[in-house]
Amino acid sequence: MSTKINTDSSPVHKVTVAALLVTIGIVFGDIGTSPLYVMKAVMGASGTHDADYVTGAVSCVIWTLTLQTTLKYVVIALRADNKGEGGILALYSLIKGMKRRWLYIFAAVGASALIADGVITPAMTVTSAVEGVRALKADAPVLPIVLIIITGIFFIQRLGTNAIGRLFGPFMLVWFLMLGVMGASHFADCWLIMRAFNPWYAVKLLIDYPGWFLILGAVFLCTTGAEALYSDLGHCGRKNITYCWIFVKVMLIFNYLGQGAWIISQGNGLSGDANPFYGIMPHWFLPAGIIISTGAAIIASQALLSGSFTIFSEAMSLDFWPRLRIKYPSTLKGQLYIPLVNCFLFVGCVLTVLIFRTSGHMEAAYGLAITITMLMTTMLLALYLRNKGVPRWAVALFAVVFTMIEGAFFVANMFKFAHGGWFTILIAGIVCGVMIVWHRAEIIRRKYMEYLDFSRYTGIISDIKADEKIPPYASNVVYMSRSDDAGRVESKLVYSIINKQPKRADHYWIIRVEFTDHPDTLEYERSVIIPGTLTSFKFRIGFRIPPQLSVYFRQAVEDMVSDGLLDLTSNYPSLRRHGIPGDFRFIVIRRVFSSSSQCKPSDRVLMNLHSMLRRMELDTEKAFGLDTSTVSVETVPLIINTRTPKRIARVK
């Protein structure tokens, strides 16, 4: 029997003015704030600022936005949705059934690199915005202001952003209109900048200038928010993102063209430390421009933090990360808060600011990690397209074109490794290491669990229930099982009922949980093993649904009562006389890797690392929302034997 407890199906994102406004506010913050630093980085990549160089650089920006962001992400990737959800882990969920063992490595590497990008982006964006105050006062204390703003951003995460989130859309609309107007107002500075629409000038730049790799590394910063755009698919829907991108892209290109024209018009009189973004602002508008820019940077940072929380939540459901405490600070769909992750990201952001101190130095650390994510997304997208029946030649063309583009950007950014790229790679490496160790260890743990046929033990369990010489353990005993089949359970579970203090009860319950690839699934199956005695529930929970098992289990039991299949009244005469229901006792079996295991040294190291990582994991009873006052934990050894152990010999 299959019953839906509750259904929160993926929403149909209609295209309305309100939906478009929300989309502008929460999707395009990262890519929308790139004009703050891209052209400044382009200027710093070369000692010359002549018309050919600037035109070629702007042409590179335009065609990067067109090929990388528009074609790959908006046109192709947004169609690869998992019940409306996007992002590299949602994409992995769509193709993990292809049974290719190495797929999880692509997902782990890509997700960890995206987390590393989420650490440095708030620091980079906020610092770039606040540095504008130096156009008003050269010795302004930028660093303390940046640290105060970043601290405030991370502090409000625990409170939720439901109320202020409504302001994001209108504010970002003002931001993009400001970008477009400021840029367009400087076209007349040098109309030759319009040649940037011709891709030949981009190609010519990369051929003529020996430092092409530095230029590409700077240009790539214009598209770093494309991966975040894909991750936000579930919040707004493909059509809303697509329509908004048309407007956003036009405003971005206008601003880049305006900055380019302004740089050319300045000639050799342009200071190397000047930021063209603030250079195109009228002096009277600078205070307002700095405030708006800082606000946009804060909104962009907020969007990245929300995306990071979502990535970790999905990673937990897909067995890539230990289960952590997740809080839901508001009723807004999809908004969650993970305290430990928030602390980790905050420390990373503060270290970024303190180590690099200026946005110019942060540019060296920025971009390298996200190129890795984009390469991994390309690989997974190619497999997804092939799995959907797209012709091999089309898939090969897609893979070759974008691997070459992103490979070139990766090589270009690798030249920045020693100057700061090491920082993001270090963060990504730590996160990736945890993901791979945890995922591989979970596979090994599942592989060496022994399962028994429940039907062989139903007679014994019925006899235990009827044996009045065995003291009652509880009216209802509830076990959690990892088995996929209701007819099979772990040997340790059977041992707990029968051998380890025989547990006499009126009813026995088995709870099995399946985290589905569909984000909003919430349903269960009911299997009656022994009528009136033993029942198994299988809960299917989407990776965006909080696993509150006590609530779902109670609802499922109430369904049985309403169907007339169950009487929960206690069997103790004194309690039954007053209609008092029996008690429930949850039993969690905790499997601990045994040092007596006979396995490969590599597996032993892996399992020991897994045991260390489990120290930061939330207890099973808390992770699954069980009532901790009614939970008993039984620790059992997990023995992994991949070779025959020595047998002791008796001496006669």
Secondary structure, DSSP 8 states (H G I E B T S, - for coil): -EE-S-----------HHHHHHHHHHTSHHHHTGGGTHHHHHHHT-S---HHHHHHHHHHHHHHIIIIIIIIIIIIGGGS-BTTB-SHHHHHHHHGGG--TTHHHHHHHHHHHHHHHHHHHHHHHHHHHHGGGGGT-TT--HHHHHHHHHHHHHHGGGG-SHHHHHHHHHHHHHHHHHHHHHHHTTGGG-GGGGGGGSHHHHHHHHHH-TTHHHHHHHHGGGGTTHHHHHHTHHHH-HHHHHHHHHHHHHHHHHHHHHHHHHHHHHGGG--TT--HHHHTS-GGGHHHHHHHHHHHHHHHHHHHHHHHHHHHHHHHHTTSS-----B--SSSTT--B-HHHHHHHHHHHHHHHHHH-SHHHHHHHSSHHHHHHHHHHHHHHHHHHHHTT--HHHHHHHHHHHHHHHHHHHHHHHTTIIIIIHHHHHHHHHHHHHHHHHHHHHHHHHHT--EEEGGGTHHHHHHHHH-TTS-B--SEEEEEE--SSTTEEEHHHHHHHHTSS--B-SEEEEEEEEEESSTT-EEEEEEEEETTTEEEEEEEEETTS---HHHHHHHHHHHHHHTTS---B-SSHHHHTTT-B--EEEEEEEEEE-TT-B--HHHHHHHHHHHHHGGGS--HHHHTT--GGGEEEEEEEE--BSS---------
